[in-house]
Amino acid sequence: MDLKQIDEEARQAAIKEIKNMFQRPGQLEKVDQYRHRVYRKKVSIEAMLKTCMQNQTDDVKVGVKKLVSALEDIGEIDGQMKGAISQLTDVPAIYDALEAVRDENAKHSQYMTAMENLKHIFTVQSSVAKTMQWIEEDKLLHAHQCLSDLENSRDDLLFELHKLPKQNAHDKITLKRYFEKVETVSATLEKKIRLILQRTLNTVRKEPTVIVTALRIIEREEKADAFALQQQKQTGFIPPGRPKEWRKKALQVLNEAVVQRIEGSKLEERSDNKLWLVRDLELTRQFILEDLRVVKSLCVPCFPPHYNILKEYVSMYHNALSKYLEELIQMGLEGNEFVTILSWIMNTYPGRELMQHPDLLIELSDVGPLVSNEVLKEMESAYLKTMERNYQDWMTKTLETEKADWINGVPADSADQYYHTSAPVIIFQMIDQNLQVTNTIHSDLTFNALILSIQQVIKYGHNYRGAIIEYKERHFRDRSQAPFFTQHIITIVNNCAQMKELAQQMKQLYWPKSKTMHYEEFERLLNTYQALRDEAGLFLLEEAFLDLEIHFNELFTLKWVGTTVSVDTICVTLEDYFQDYNHLRSVNFEYVINEAQRLVAKRYIKAMLSKRLSKPRQECEIMAKKVIKEAKQIKMFFEKVAPNVAKNDSPIDVISNLANLLTCDAEMLILDLHTLLSSYPSLTEDHVVRLFYMRNDFKASEVKEKVHDAIVSKKVTVSHDKQDSIFKEIVFSDKLW
């Protein structure tokens, strides 16, 4: 410790403190107060230091006194240790001198043990015979008592030999040979108890005392095992055959009986009965339920509480059944066998029919799953693949049947007003049956099966479309080969609409409200059959318009000017076809009528714009009146065949609007063009110029200029007239002039 450094540090600290105290002149007046305060603080610190020093001095004195006392004690102990060591030097001599005493003591102990077991030693043979007789007579408690006496005699004698410092192996062998039949008796009794325990569930119904007797013997042997193990820890000696572990063996016997019962329950194979698995699982359910009832009601009172026998039996049945089911699954399942075993595992086994039966109410949380989740997923996947194959095979056969009817000229089913086949109903009945079956398992599998069904119906729709197109092309190559083409196409249109309706019903029944995934699959299904219905409806009209082609080509020719034959023929021909179209369902009939009106308007307008006639204004006025009259005739025809459909927003009105433009004055042309273009924004310059080709009083350049100006100055609008789309479909490849 550097005192000078400490003194200097103290001085510097004092100077710093004084500087802080006297920073202003006015503070000098308080010098006496500061001095008095510092003095008191100094006195207080000195008093504290004196106290600390005094305490430390006292503690040092006490410590020194204790050290002196300890030193004295050490000296005393040292003297006593030396005396003890000097006395122990005589012990080896005394030990050798007492050798004879020890030998006599060992002999005395052996003689005492022999005297105590003398009656058993001389009566071993008779005791063994008597014990065997008691075992045969099922007097097991007497037999076990006698066996215990014999074992105790043998073990006591062996223990005395074990304690000898110089053990004679020959004596041990001789003694063991003398008592060797005791082990035979023990093995016989064990075998008898095993036989009893193997029939536990049957015996406990009739003679529960037999089970209780066997268990009492097992518990006594368990206590003997515990004593023998404790003795081994203390002395190193353990009697022959210990520990017997009869309780462990008893549980093994019970488990073997359960396994045999499970494995022996199978009565039939797939070749014997198609419902072999259903019958097998039901039989298994019945005997497991009955066995566990017996365990709960009769075995629990017989077995000691620490056996927890109900839990043990549940675990045994669970494990044995799990192994049995896995073997069944590995052997291979077919068809609905997947559903049978899945439903049994997931619903029957843990449900009120078995483990949750009111008589049992067993919780399975401690035993784990009956079959692993991986195996369940594999079975579900295999079942869905089987379902997919069944769908494909059945739908392929259904389509082949339909195609055969088309090709062989079989007329459509006319039992109802509307042509149809049973295919849509049968398809969705098959789907419904599959979904009802999967619904007995769990909702996720049902949903996966639903999505699979939807995908297969979509696939069927694509194959259906290919077959329809092939049928149509074959018919149009030679229309004499398929006399019932129209009927079959009507049937197809109706079937497509019915497929949509049945799909909606299926969705309402099986689609969970909480599921949003895969909804696009359902939309694809609806869109597939909607598009197919529309396309098939156009095939109907395509056939009709093939017959009308020549009459549309006669429009706006010299022949047409003086006669109404062409339009009359068109109406009569369509009316003839529409007689068949009455077999369409109302929604399909409405679609076909609307498409027919659109096609007639399109073909008529295209003929009008095809530059077949060029007349002066006066004759054009006559033609315009004729066009308006024919448009009215066509419209009235459609109203006649479909009064509820043809009145609303008819595309035939477009014909009259175009005809009115033929009679306009040159000065009013721009205004009329603006009016027309505002109604039909899709109307192009080519269309309008072609229309005015019919009036040769207009110069070509004048028409083109006015039409161009009208089109350029028109506002960009979106027509609300759904018939505006007609002009998008009318395209000409030839030049304007």
Secondary structure in CASP SS format (residue, H / E / C, confidence):
PFRMAT SS
TARGET T0000
AUTHOR 0000-0000-0000
METHOD secondary structure of the structure
MODEL  1
M C 1.00
D C 1.00
L H 1.00
K H 1.00
Q H 1.00
I H 1.00
D H 1.00
E H 1.00
E H 1.00
A H 1.00
R H 1.00
Q H 1.00
A H 1.00
A H 1.00
I H 1.00
K H 1.00
E H 1.00
I H 1.00
K H 1.00
N H 1.00
M H 1.00
F C 1.00
Q C 1.00
R C 1.00
P H 1.00
G H 1.00
Q H 1.00
L H 1.00
E H 1.00
K H 1.00
V H 1.00
D H 1.00
Q H 1.00
Y H 1.00
R H 1.00
H H 1.00
R H 1.00
V H 1.00
Y H 1.00
R H 1.00
K H 1.00
K H 1.00
V H 1.00
S H 1.00
I H 1.00
E H 1.00
A H 1.00
M H 1.00
L H 1.00
K H 1.00
T H 1.00
C H 1.00
M H 1.00
Q H 1.00
N H 1.00
Q H 1.00
T H 1.00
D H 1.00
D H 1.00
V H 1.00
K H 1.00
V H 1.00
G H 1.00
V H 1.00
K H 1.00
K H 1.00
L H 1.00
V H 1.00
S H 1.00
A H 1.00
L H 1.00
E H 1.00
D H 1.00
I H 1.00
G H 1.00
E H 1.00
I H 1.00
D H 1.00
G H 1.00
Q H 1.00
M H 1.00
K H 1.00
G H 1.00
A H 1.00
I H 1.00
S H 1.00
Q H 1.00
L H 1.00
T C 1.00
D C 1.00
V H 1.00
P H 1.00
A H 1.00
I H 1.00
Y H 1.00
D H 1.00
A H 1.00
L C 1.00
E H 1.00
A H 1.00
V H 1.00
R H 1.00
D H 1.00
E H 1.00
N H 1.00
A H 1.00
K H 1.00
H H 1.00
S H 1.00
Q H 1.00
Y H 1.00
M H 1.00
T H 1.00
A H 1.00
M H 1.00
E H 1.00
N C 1.00
L H 1.00
K H 1.00
H H 1.00
I H 1.00
F H 1.00
T C 1.00
V H 1.00
Q H 1.00
S H 1.00
S H 1.00
V H 1.00
A H 1.00
K H 1.00
T H 1.00
M H 1.00
Q H 1.00
W H 1.00
I H 1.00
E H 1.00
E C 1.00
D C 1.00
K C 1.00
L H 1.00
L H 1.00
H H 1.00
A H 1.00
H H 1.00
Q H 1.00
C H 1.00
L H 1.00
S H 1.00
D H 1.00
L H 1.00
E H 1.00
N H 1.00
S H 1.00
R H 1.00
D H 1.00
D H 1.00
L H 1.00
L H 1.00
F H 1.00
E H 1.00
L H 1.00
H H 1.00
K H 1.00
L C 1.00
P C 1.00
K C 1.00
Q C 1.00
N C 1.00
A H 1.00
H H 1.00
D H 1.00
K H 1.00
I H 1.00
T H 1.00
L H 1.00
K H 1.00
R H 1.00
Y H 1.00
F C 1.00
E H 1.00
K H 1.00
V H 1.00
E H 1.00
T H 1.00
V H 1.00
S H 1.00
A H 1.00
T H 1.00
L H 1.00
E H 1.00
K H 1.00
K H 1.00
I H 1.00
R H 1.00
L H 1.00
I H 1.00
L H 1.00
Q H 1.00
R C 1.00
T H 1.00
L H 1.00
N H 1.00
T H 1.00
V H 1.00
R H 1.00
K H 1.00
E C 1.00
P H 1.00
T H 1.00
V H 1.00
I H 1.00
V H 1.00
T H 1.00
A H 1.00
L H 1.00
R H 1.00
I H 1.00
I H 1.00
E H 1.00
R H 1.00
E H 1.00
E H 1.00
K H 1.00
A H 1.00
D H 1.00
A H 1.00
F H 1.00
A H 1.00
L H 1.00
Q H 1.00
Q H 1.00
Q H 1.00
K H 1.00
Q H 1.00
T H 1.00
G C 1.00
F C 1.00
I C 1.00
P C 1.00
P C 1.00
G C 1.00
R C 1.00
P C 1.00
K C 1.00
E C 1.00
W H 1.00
R H 1.00
K H 1.00
K H 1.00
A H 1.00
L H 1.00
Q H 1.00
V H 1.00
L H 1.00
N H 1.00
E H 1.00
A H 1.00
V H 1.00
V H 1.00
Q H 1.00
R H 1.00
I H 1.00
E H 1.00
G C 1.00
S C 1.00
K C 1.00
L C 1.00
E C 1.00
E C 1.00
R C 1.00
S C 1.00
D C 1.00
N C 1.00
K C 1.00
L C 1.00
W H 1.00
L H 1.00
V H 1.00
R H 1.00
D H 1.00
L H 1.00
E H 1.00
L H 1.00
T H 1.00
R H 1.00
Q H 1.00
F H 1.00
I H 1.00
L H 1.00
E H 1.00
D H 1.00
L H 1.00
R H 1.00
V H 1.00
V H 1.00
K H 1.00
S H 1.00
L H 1.00
C H 1.00
V H 1.00
P H 1.00
C H 1.00
F C 1.00
P C 1.00
P H 1.00
H H 1.00
Y H 1.00
N C 1.00
I H 1.00
L H 1.00
K H 1.00
E H 1.00
Y H 1.00
V H 1.00
S H 1.00
M H 1.00
Y H 1.00
H H 1.00
N H 1.00
A H 1.00
L H 1.00
S H 1.00
K H 1.00
Y H 1.00
L H 1.00
E H 1.00
E H 1.00
L H 1.00
I H 1.00
Q H 1.00
M H 1.00
G C 1.00
L C 1.00
E C 1.00
G C 1.00
N C 1.00
E H 1.00
F H 1.00
V H 1.00
T H 1.00
I H 1.00
L H 1.00
S H 1.00
W H 1.00
I H 1.00
M H 1.00
N H 1.00
T H 1.00
Y C 1.00
P C 1.00
G C 1.00
R C 1.00
E C 1.00
L C 1.00
M C 1.00
Q C 1.00
H C 1.00
P C 1.00
D C 1.00
L C 1.00
L C 1.00
I C 1.00
E C 1.00
L C 1.00
S C 1.00
D C 1.00
V C 1.00
G C 1.00
P C 1.00
L C 1.00
V C 1.00
S C 1.00
N H 1.00
E H 1.00
V H 1.00
L H 1.00
K H 1.00
E H 1.00
M H 1.00
E H 1.00
S H 1.00
A H 1.00
Y H 1.00
L H 1.00
K H 1.00
T H 1.00
M H 1.00
E H 1.00
R H 1.00
N H 1.00
Y H 1.00
Q H 1.00
D H 1.00
W H 1.00
M H 1.00
T H 1.00
K H 1.00
T H 1.00
L H 1.00
E H 1.00
T H 1.00
E H 1.00
K H 1.00
A H 1.00
D H 1.00
W H 1.00
I H 1.00
N C 1.00
G C 1.00
V C 1.00
P C 1.00
A C 1.00
D C 1.00
S C 1.00
A C 1.00
D C 1.00
Q C 1.00
Y C 1.00
Y C 1.00
H C 1.00
T C 1.00
S C 1.00
A H 1.00
P H 1.00
V H 1.00
I H 1.00
I H 1.00
F H 1.00
Q H 1.00
M H 1.00
I H 1.00
D H 1.00
Q H 1.00
N H 1.00
L H 1.00
Q H 1.00
V H 1.00
T H 1.00
N H 1.00
T C 1.00
I C 1.00
H C 1.00
S H 1.00
D H 1.00
L H 1.00
T H 1.00
F H 1.00
N H 1.00
A H 1.00
L H 1.00
I H 1.00
L H 1.00
S H 1.00
I H 1.00
Q H 1.00
Q H 1.00
V H 1.00
I H 1.00
K H 1.00
Y H 1.00
G H 1.00
H H 1.00
N H 1.00
Y H 1.00
R H 1.00
G H 1.00
A H 1.00
I H 1.00
I H 1.00
E H 1.00
Y H 1.00
K H 1.00
E H 1.00
R H 1.00
H H 1.00
F H 1.00
R H 1.00
D C 1.00
R C 1.00
S C 1.00
Q C 1.00
A C 1.00
P C 1.00
F C 1.00
F H 1.00
T H 1.00
Q H 1.00
H H 1.00
I H 1.00
I H 1.00
T H 1.00
I H 1.00
V H 1.00
N H 1.00
N H 1.00
C H 1.00
A H 1.00
Q H 1.00
M H 1.00
K H 1.00
E H 1.00
L H 1.00
A H 1.00
Q H 1.00
Q H 1.00
M H 1.00
K H 1.00
Q H 1.00
L H 1.00
Y H 1.00
W C 1.00
P C 1.00
K C 1.00
S C 1.00
K C 1.00
T C 1.00
M C 1.00
H C 1.00
Y H 1.00
E H 1.00
E H 1.00
F H 1.00
E H 1.00
R H 1.00
L H 1.00
L H 1.00
N H 1.00
T H 1.00
Y H 1.00
Q H 1.00
A H 1.00
L H 1.00
R H 1.00
D H 1.00
E H 1.00
A H 1.00
G H 1.00
L H 1.00
F H 1.00
L H 1.00
L H 1.00
E H 1.00
E H 1.00
A H 1.00
F H 1.00
L H 1.00
D H 1.00
L H 1.00
E H 1.00
I H 1.00
H H 1.00
F H 1.00
N H 1.00
E C 1.00
L C 1.00
F C 1.00
T C 1.00
L H 1.00
K H 1.00
W H 1.00
V H 1.00
G C 1.00
T C 1.00
T C 1.00
V H 1.00
S H 1.00
V H 1.00
D H 1.00
T H 1.00
I H 1.00
C H 1.00
V H 1.00
T H 1.00
L H 1.00
E H 1.00
D H 1.00
Y H 1.00
F H 1.00
Q H 1.00
D H 1.00
Y H 1.00
N C 1.00
H C 1.00
L C 1.00
R C 1.00
S H 1.00
V H 1.00
N H 1.00
F H 1.00
E H 1.00
Y H 1.00
V H 1.00
I H 1.00
N H 1.00
E H 1.00
A H 1.00
Q H 1.00
R H 1.00
L H 1.00
V H 1.00
A H 1.00
K H 1.00
R H 1.00
Y H 1.00
I H 1.00
K H 1.00
A H 1.00
M H 1.00
L C 1.00
S C 1.00
K C 1.00
R C 1.00
L C 1.00
S C 1.00
K E 1.00
P C 1.00
R H 1.00
Q H 1.00
E H 1.00
C H 1.00
E H 1.00
I H 1.00
M H 1.00
A H 1.00
K H 1.00
K H 1.00
V H 1.00
I H 1.00
K H 1.00
E H 1.00
A H 1.00
K H 1.00
Q H 1.00
I H 1.00
K H 1.00
M H 1.00
F H 1.00
F H 1.00
E H 1.00
K H 1.00
V H 1.00
A C 1.00
P C 1.00
N C 1.00
V C 1.00
A C 1.00
K C 1.00
N C 1.00
D C 1.00
S C 1.00
P C 1.00
I H 1.00
D H 1.00
V H 1.00
I H 1.00
S H 1.00
N H 1.00
L H 1.00
A H 1.00
N H 1.00
L H 1.00
L C 1.00
T C 1.00
C C 1.00
D C 1.00
A C 1.00
E C 1.00
M C 1.00
L H 1.00
I H 1.00
L H 1.00
D H 1.00
L H 1.00
H H 1.00
T H 1.00
L H 1.00
L H 1.00
S H 1.00
S H 1.00
Y C 1.00
P C 1.00
S C 1.00
L C 1.00
T C 1.00
E H 1.00
D H 1.00
H H 1.00
V H 1.00
V H 1.00
R H 1.00
L H 1.00
F H 1.00
Y C 1.00
M C 1.00
R E 1.00
N C 1.00
D C 1.00
F C 1.00
K C 1.00
A H 1.00
S H 1.00
E H 1.00
V H 1.00
K H 1.00
E H 1.00
K H 1.00
V H 1.00
H H 1.00
D H 1.00
A H 1.00
I H 1.00
V H 1.00
S H 1.00
K C 1.00
K C 1.00
V C 1.00
T C 1.00
V C 1.00
S C 1.00
H C 1.00
D C 1.00
K H 1.00
Q H 1.00
D H 1.00
S H 1.00
I H 1.00
F H 1.00
K H 1.00
E H 1.00
I C 1.00
V C 1.00
F C 1.00
S C 1.00
D C 1.00
K C 1.00
L C 1.00
W C 1.00
END
